Amino acid sequence: MSGPYVIRGSVSLPEAELMWRFSRSSGPGGQHVNTSDSQVELRFDLAGTGALPEVWKQRALERLEGRLTGGVITVRASEHRSQWRNRETAAVRLAALLAEATAPPPKPRRATRIPRGINERRLREKKQRSETKRGRSARDWG
């Protein structure tokens, strides 16, 4: 691995809590594909981890509820022919997923009024356009 994968701030994925599983990738690859286990499955026990602050953990458990199996999140990678590159891809993908899931909720939008001048200008331009189009009619051409 190329180092700690930062989720956000000083919080990173703990190496000891990552569970790796390797299997044969599907798809083309010649004779080599039959002997190498290049597909990577990375599992992380989100419910049982102590690496995340409690608030972040609860937020992530709520947001990733559909992807969790018994509190464990699983990420697969098999895009590359190299197991090493697939490991990197899976770890980066997991870190990005956790970063998004633990992000604070966005600030609620504060309702603002449209300035009166903008609305009046829009109606004035609309009326001018209407007059232009009405002037094109053929009723006075007789």
Contact map, one row per residue, 1 for C-alpha under 8 A:
1110000000000000000000000000000000000000000000000000000000000000000000000000000000010011000000000000000000000000000000000000000000000000000000
1111000000000000000000000000000000000000000000000000000000000000000000000000000000000001000000000000000000000000000000000000000000000000000000
1111100000000000000000000000000000000000000000000000000000000000000000000000000000000000000000000000000000000000000000000000000000000000000000
0111110000011110000000000000000000000000000000000000000000000000000000000000000000000000000000000000000000000000000000000000000000000000000000
0011111000011000000000000000000000000000000000000000000000000000000000000000000000000000001100100000000000000000000000000000000000000000000000
0001111111111000000000000000000000000000000000000000000000000000000000000000000000000000000000100000000000000000000000000000000000000000000000
0000111111111000000000000000000000000000000000000000000000000000000000000000000000000000000000110110000000000000000000000000000000000000000000
0000011111110000000000000000000000000000000000000000000000000000000000000000000000000000000000000010000000000000000000000000000000000000000000
0000011111100000000000000000000000000000000000000000000000000000000000000000000000000000000000000000000000000000000000000000000000000000000000
0000011111110000000000000000000000000000000000000000000000000000000000000000000000000000000000000000000000000000000000000000000000000000000000
0000011111111000000000000000000000000000000000000011000000000000000000000000000000000000000000000000000000000000000000000000000000000000000000
0001111101111100000000000000000000000000000000000010000000000000000000000000000000000000000000100000000000000000000000000000000000000000000000
0001111000111110110000000000000000000000000000000010000000000000000000000000000000000000000000100000000000000000000000000000000000000000000000
0001000000011111110000000000000000000000000000000010000000000000000000000000000000000000000000000000000000000000000000000000000000000000000000
0001000000001111110000000000000000000000000000000000000000000000000000000000000000000000000000000000000000000000000000000000000000000000000000
0000000000000111110000000000000000000000000000000000000000000000000000000000000000000000000000000000000000000000000000000000000000000000000000
0000000000001111111000000000000000000000000110001000000000000000000000000000000000000000000000000000000000000000000000000000000000000000000000
0000000000001111111100000000000000000000011110000000000000000000000000000000000000000000000000000000000000000000000000000000000000000000000000
0000000000000000111110000000000000000000011100000000000000000000000000000000000000000000000000000000000000000000000000000000000000000000000000
0000000000000000011111000000000000000001111000000000000000000000000000000000000000000000000000000000000000000000000000000000000000000000000000
0000000000000000001111100000000000000001110000000000000000000000000000000000000000000000000000000000000000000000000000000000000000000000000000
0000000000000000000111110000000000001111100000000000000000000000000000000000000000000000000000000000000000000000000000000000000000000000000000
0000000000000000000011111000000000011111000000000000000000000000000000000000000000000000000000000000000000000000000000000000000000000000000000
0000000000000000000001111100000011111110000000000000000000000000000000000000000000000000000000000000000000000000000000000000000000000000000000
0000000000000000000000111110000010001110000000000000000000000000000000000000010000000000000000000000000000000000000000000000000000000000000000
0000000000000000000000011111000000000000000000000000000000000000000000000000000000000000000000000000000000000000000000000000000000000000000000
0000000000000000000000001111100000000000000000000000000000000000000000000000000000000000000000000000000000000000000000000000000000000000000000
0000000000000000000000000111110010000000000000000000000000000000000000000000000000000000000000000000000000000000000000000000000000000000000000
0000000000000000000000000011111110000000000000000000000000000000000000000000000010000000000000000000000000000000000000000000000000000000000000
0000000000000000000000000001111111000000000000000000000000000000000000000000000000000000000000000000000000000000000000000000000000000000000000
0000000000000000000000000000111111100000000000000000000000000000000000000000000000000000000000000000000000000000000000000000000000000000000000
0000000000000000000000000000111111110000000000000000000000000000000000000000000000000000000000000000000000000000000000000000000000000000000000
0000000000000000000000011001111111111000000000000000000000000000000000000000000000000000000000000000000000000000000000000000000000000000000000
0000000000000000000000010000011111110000000000000000000000000000000000000000000000000000000000000000000000000000000000000000000000000000000000
0000000000000000000000010000001111111000000000000000000000000000000000000000000000000000000000000000000000000000000000000000000000000000000000
0000000000000000000000110000000111111100000000000000000000000000000000000000000000000000000000000000000000000000000000000000000000000000000000
0000000000000000000001111000000010111110000000000000000000000000000000000000000000100000000000000000000000000000000000000000000000000000000000
0000000000000000000001111000000000011111000000000000000000000000000000000000010111110100000000000000000000000000000000000000000000000000000000
0000000000000000000001111000000000001111100000000000000000000000000000000001110000100100000000000000000000000000000000000000000000000000000000
0000000000000000000111100000000000000111110000000000000000000000000000000001110000100110010000000000000000000000000000000000000000000000000000
0000000000000000000111000000000000000011111000000000000000000000000000000111100000000000010000000000000000000000000000000000000000000000000000
0000000000000000011110000000000000000001111100000000000000000000000000000111000000000010011000000000000000000000000000000000000000000000000000
0000000000000000011100000000000000000000111110000000000000000000000000011110000000000000000000000000000000000000000000000000000000000000000000
0000000000000000111000000000000000000000011111000000000000000000000000011100000000000000000000000000000000000000000000000000000000000000000000
0000000000000000110000000000000000000000001111111000000000000000000000111000000000000000000000000000000000000000000000000000000000000000000000
0000000000000000000000000000000000000000000111111000000010001000000000111000000000000000000000000000000000000000000000000000000000000000000000
0000000000000000000000000000000000000000000011111000000010001000000000110000000000000000000000000000000000000000000000000000000000000000000000
0000000000000000000000000000000000000000000011111100000000000000000000100000000000000000000000000000000000000000000000000000000000000000000000
0000000000000000100000000000000000000000000011111111000000000000000000000000000000000000000000000000000000000000000000000000000000000000000000
0000000000000000000000000000000000000000000000011111100000000000000000000000000000000000000000000000000000000000000000000000000000000000000000
0000000000111100000000000000000000000000000000001111100000000000000000000000000000000000000000000000000000000000000000000000000000000000000000
0000000000100000000000000000000000000000000000001111110110000000000000000000000000000000000000000000000000000000000000000000000000000000000000
0000000000000000000000000000000000000000000000000111111110000000000000000000000000000000000000000000000000000000000000000000000000000000000000
0000000000000000000000000000000000000000000000000001111111000000000000000000000000000000000000000000000000000000000000000000000000000000000000
0000000000000000000000000000000000000000000000000000111111100000000000000000000000000000000000000000000000000000000000000000000000000000000000
0000000000000000000000000000000000000000000000000001111111110000000000000000000000000000000000000000011000000000000000000000000000000000000000
0000000000000000000000000000000000000000000001100001111111111000000000000000000000000000000000000000010000000000000000000000000000000000000000
0000000000000000000000000000000000000000000000000000011111111100000000000000000000000000000000000000000000000000000000000000000000000000000000
0000000000000000000000000000000000000000000000000000001111111110000000000000000000000000000000000000110000000000000000000000000000000000000000
0000000000000000000000000000000000000000000000000000000111111111000000000000000000000000000000000100110000000000000000000000000000000000000000
0000000000000000000000000000000000000000000001100000000011111111100000100000000000000000000000000000000000000000000000000000000000000000000000
0000000000000000000000000000000000000000000000000000000001111111100000000000000000000000000000000000000000000000000000000000000000000000000000
0000000000000000000000000000000000000000000000000000000000111111110000000000000000000000000000000000100000000000000000000000000000000000000000
0000000000000000000000000000000000000000000000000000000000011111111100000000000000000000000000000000100000000000000000000000000000000000000000
0000000000000000000000000000000000000000000000000000000000001111111100000000000000000000000000000000000000000000000000000000000000000000000000
0000000000000000000000000000000000000000000000000000000000000011111100000000000000000000000000000000000000000000000000000000000000000000000000
0000000000000000000000000000000000000000000000000000000000000001111110001100000000000000000000000000000000000000000000000000000000000000000000
0000000000000000000000000000000000000000000000000000000000000001111111111100000000000000000000000000000000000000000000000000000000000000000000
0000000000000000000000000000000000000000000000000000000000000000001111111000000000000000000000000000000000000000000000000000000000000000000000
0000000000000000000000000000000000000000000000000000000000000000000111110000000000000000000000000000000000000000000000000000000000000000000000
0000000000000000000000000000000000000000000011110000000000001000000111111000000000000000000000000000000000000000000000000000000000000000000000
0000000000000000000000000000000000000000001111100000000000000000000111111100000000000000000000000000000000000000000000000000000000000000000000
0000000000000000000000000000000000000000001111000000000000000000001110111110000000000000000000000000000000000000000000000000000000000000000000
0000000000000000000000000000000000000000111100000000000000000000001100011111000000000000000000000000000000000000000000000000000000000000000000
0000000000000000000000000000000000000000111000000000000000000000000000001111100000000000010011000000000000000000000000000000000000000000000000
0000000000000000000000000000000000000011110000000000000000000000000000000111110000000000010000000000000000000000000000000000000000000000000000
0000000000000000000000000000000000000011100000000000000000000000000000000011111100000110110000000000000000000000000000000000000000000000000000
0000000000000000000000001000000000000111000000000000000000000000000000000001111110000100000000000000000000000000000000000000000000000000000000
0000000000000000000000000000000000000000000000000000000000000000000000000000111110000100000000000000000000000000000000000000000000000000000000
0000000000000000000000000000000000000100000000000000000000000000000000000000111111101100000000000000000000000000000000000000000000000000000000
0000000000000000000000000000100000000100000000000000000000000000000000000000011111101100000000000000000000000000000000000000000000000000000000
0000000000000000000000000000000000000100000000000000000000000000000000000000000111111100000000000000000000000000000000000000000000000000000000
0000000000000000000000000000000000001111000000000000000000000000000000000000000111111110000000000000000000000000000000000000000000000000000000
1000000000000000000000000000000000000100000000000000000000000000000000000000000001111111000000000000000000000000000000000000000000000000000000
0000000000000000000000000000000000000000000000000000000000000000000000000000000111111111100000000000000000000000000000000000000000000000000000
0000000000000000000000000000000000000111000000000000000000000000000000000000111111111111110000000000000000000000000000000000000000000000000000
1000000000000000000000000000000000000001010000000000000000000000000000000000100000111111111000000000000000000000000000000000000000000000000000
1100000000000000000000000000000000000000000000000000000000000000000000000000000000011111111100000000000000000000000000000000000000000000000000
0000000000000000000000000000000000000000000000000000000000000000000000000000100000001111111110000000000000000000000000000000000000000000000000
0000000000000000000000000000000000000001110000000000000000000000000000000011100000000111111111000000000000000000000000000000000000000000000000
0000100000000000000000000000000000000000010000000000000000000000000000000000000000000011111111100000000000000000000000000000000000000000000000
0000100000000000000000000000000000000000000000000000000000000000000000000000000000000001111111110000000000000000000000000000000000000000000000
0000000000000000000000000000000000000000000000000000000000000000000000000010000000000000111111111000000000000000000000000000000000000000000000
0000000000000000000000000000000000000000000000000000000000000000000000000010000000000000011111111100000000000000000000000000000000000000000000
0000111000011000000000000000000000000000000000000000000000000000000000000000000000000000001111111110000000000000000000000000000000000000000000
0000001000000000000000000000000000000000000000000000000000000000000000000000000000000000000111111111000000000000000000000000000000000000000000
0000000000000000000000000000000000000000000000000000000000000000000000000000000000000000000011111111100000000000000000000000000000000000000000
0000001000000000000000000000000000000000000000000000000000010000000000000000000000000000000001111111110000000000000000000000000000000000000000
0000001100000000000000000000000000000000000000000000000000000000000000000000000000000000000000111111111000000000000000000000000000000000000000
0000000000000000000000000000000000000000000000000000000000000000000000000000000000000000000000011111111000000000000000000000000000000000000000
0000000000000000000000000000000000000000000000000000000000110011000000000000000000000000000000001111111000000000000000000000000000000000000000
0000000000000000000000000000000000000000000000000000000110110000000000000000000000000000000000000111111100000000000000000000000000000000000000
0000000000000000000000000000000000000000000000000000000100000000000000000000000000000000000000000011111110000000000000000000000000000000000000
0000000000000000000000000000000000000000000000000000000000000000000000000000000000000000000000000000011111000000000000000000000000000000000000
0000000000000000000000000000000000000000000000000000000000000000000000000000000000000000000000000000001111100000000000000000000000000000000000
0000000000000000000000000000000000000000000000000000000000000000000000000000000000000000000000000000000111110000000000000000000000000000000000
0000000000000000000000000000000000000000000000000000000000000000000000000000000000000000000000000000000011111000000000000000000000000000000000
0000000000000000000000000000000000000000000000000000000000000000000000000000000000000000000000000000000001111100000000000000000000000000000000
0000000000000000000000000000000000000000000000000000000000000000000000000000000000000000000000000000000000111110000000000000000000000000000000
0000000000000000000000000000000000000000000000000000000000000000000000000000000000000000000000000000000000011111000000000000000000000000000000
0000000000000000000000000000000000000000000000000000000000000000000000000000000000000000000000000000000000001111100000000000000000000000000000
0000000000000000000000000000000000000000000000000000000000000000000000000000000000000000000000000000000000000111110000000000000000000000000000
0000000000000000000000000000000000000000000000000000000000000000000000000000000000000000000000000000000000000011111000000000000000000000000000
0000000000000000000000000000000000000000000000000000000000000000000000000000000000000000000000000000000000000001111101100000000000000000000000
0000000000000000000000000000000000000000000000000000000000000000000000000000000000000000000000000000000000000000111111100000000000000000000000
0000000000000000000000000000000000000000000000000000000000000000000000000000000000000000000000000000000000000000011111110000000000000000000000
0000000000000000000000000000000000000000000000000000000000000000000000000000000000000000000000000000000000000000001111111000000000000000000000
0000000000000000000000000000000000000000000000000000000000000000000000000000000000000000000000000000000000000000011111111100000000000000000000
0000000000000000000000000000000000000000000000000000000000000000000000000000000000000000000000000000000000000000011111111110000000000000000000
0000000000000000000000000000000000000000000000000000000000000000000000000000000000000000000000000000000000000000000111111111000000000000000000
0000000000000000000000000000000000000000000000000000000000000000000000000000000000000000000000000000000000000000000011111111100000000000000000
0000000000000000000000000000000000000000000000000000000000000000000000000000000000000000000000000000000000000000000001111111110000000000000000
0000000000000000000000000000000000000000000000000000000000000000000000000000000000000000000000000000000000000000000000111111111000000000000000
0000000000000000000000000000000000000000000000000000000000000000000000000000000000000000000000000000000000000000000000011111111100000000000000
0000000000000000000000000000000000000000000000000000000000000000000000000000000000000000000000000000000000000000000000001111111110000000000000
0000000000000000000000000000000000000000000000000000000000000000000000000000000000000000000000000000000000000000000000000111111111000000000000
0000000000000000000000000000000000000000000000000000000000000000000000000000000000000000000000000000000000000000000000000011111111100000000000
0000000000000000000000000000000000000000000000000000000000000000000000000000000000000000000000000000000000000000000000000001111111110000000000
0000000000000000000000000000000000000000000000000000000000000000000000000000000000000000000000000000000000000000000000000000111111111000000000
0000000000000000000000000000000000000000000000000000000000000000000000000000000000000000000000000000000000000000000000000000011111111100000000
0000000000000000000000000000000000000000000000000000000000000000000000000000000000000000000000000000000000000000000000000000001111111110000000
0000000000000000000000000000000000000000000000000000000000000000000000000000000000000000000000000000000000000000000000000000000111111111000000
0000000000000000000000000000000000000000000000000000000000000000000000000000000000000000000000000000000000000000000000000000000011111111100000
0000000000000000000000000000000000000000000000000000000000000000000000000000000000000000000000000000000000000000000000000000000001111111100000
0000000000000000000000000000000000000000000000000000000000000000000000000000000000000000000000000000000000000000000000000000000000111111100000
0000000000000000000000000000000000000000000000000000000000000000000000000000000000000000000000000000000000000000000000000000000000011111110000
0000000000000000000000000000000000000000000000000000000000000000000000000000000000000000000000000000000000000000000000000000000000001111111100
0000000000000000000000000000000000000000000000000000000000000000000000000000000000000000000000000000000000000000000000000000000000000001111111
0000000000000000000000000000000000000000000000000000000000000000000000000000000000000000000000000000000000000000000000000000000000000000111111
0000000000000000000000000000000000000000000000000000000000000000000000000000000000000000000000000000000000000000000000000000000000000000111111
0000000000000000000000000000000000000000000000000000000000000000000000000000000000000000000000000000000000000000000000000000000000000000011111
0000000000000000000000000000000000000000000000000000000000000000000000000000000000000000000000000000000000000000000000000000000000000000011111
